[in-house]
């Protein structure tokens, strides 16, 4: 348990940041799963969604939720899947 005032504030801040990070990560994963599912049936429809997936992945990398190379790998695998 935090005792000092600054430790209490640090917990509040980190929990707030965690909520935002979890939300961004969930959005990214949902769009990726949607594309992976569509790629098996309708590749043209999956191609339409790929730009929104790239946007979500880039935003996650920019905000520090995932690392830059992780984002590049995810984008590469999605584009290879859709082609």
C-alpha positions in Angstrom: 0.0 0.0 0.0 1.3 3.5 -0.8 2.0 5.7 2.1 3.3 8.9 0.7 1.2 11.4 -1.2 3.3 11.0 -4.3 3.0 7.2 -4.3 -0.8 7.5 -4.0 -0.8 9.9 -7.0 1.5 7.6 -9.0 -1.0 4.8 -8.5 -3.9 7.0 -9.7 -1.9 8.1 -12.8 -0.7 4.6 -13.7 -4.2 3.2 -13.4 -5.6 5.9 -15.7 -2.9 5.3 -18.2 -3.5 1.6 -18.1 -7.1 2.1 -18.9 -6.3 4.1 -22.0 -3.6 1.7 -23.1 -6.0 -1.3 -22.6 -8.6 0.4 -24.6 -6.2 1.2 -27.5 -4.8 -2.4 -27.5 -8.3 -3.9 -27.5 -9.4 -1.7 -30.5 -6.3 -2.8 -32.3 -6.8 -6.5 -31.6 -10.5 -6.3 -32.6 -9.8 -4.8 -36.0 -7.0 -7.3 -36.6 -9.2 -10.3 -35.8 -11.9 -8.9 -38.0 -9.5 -8.6 -41.0 -8.1 -12.1 -40.3 -11.6 -13.5 -40.4 -12.6 -11.6 -43.5 -9.4 -12.6 -45.3 -10.5 -16.2 -45.3 -13.8 -15.4 -47.2 -13.7 -12.0 -48.8 -10.2 -10.5 -49.5 -11.6 -7.4 -51.2 -13.6 -6.5 -48.1 -10.5 -7.1 -45.9 -8.5 -4.8 -48.1 -10.9 -2.0 -47.4 -10.4 -2.4 -43.7 -6.7 -2.7 -43.7 -6.1 1.1 -43.6 -8.1 1.4 -40.4 -6.1 -1.5 -38.9 -2.8 0.2 -39.9 -4.0 3.4 -38.3 -4.9 1.6 -35.0 -1.5 -0.2 -35.0 0.4 3.0 -35.8 -1.4 4.9 -33.1 -0.6 2.2 -30.6 3.0 2.3 -31.5 3.1 6.0 -31.3 1.6 6.1 -27.8 3.9 3.4 -26.5 1.4 0.6 -26.1 3.4 -1.6 -28.4 6.9 -1.2 -29.7 7.8 0.1 -33.2 9.1 -3.2 -34.5 6.1 -5.1 -33.1 3.8 -2.6 -35.0 5.8 -3.2 -38.2 5.5 -7.0 -37.8 1.8 -6.8 -37.3 1.3 -4.6 -40.3 3.5 -6.9 -42.5 1.6 -10.0 -41.4 -1.8 -8.4 -42.1 -0.8 -7.2 -45.5 0.6 -10.6 -46.4 -2.6 -12.2 -45.2 -4.8 -10.0 -47.3 -2.8 -10.3 -50.6 
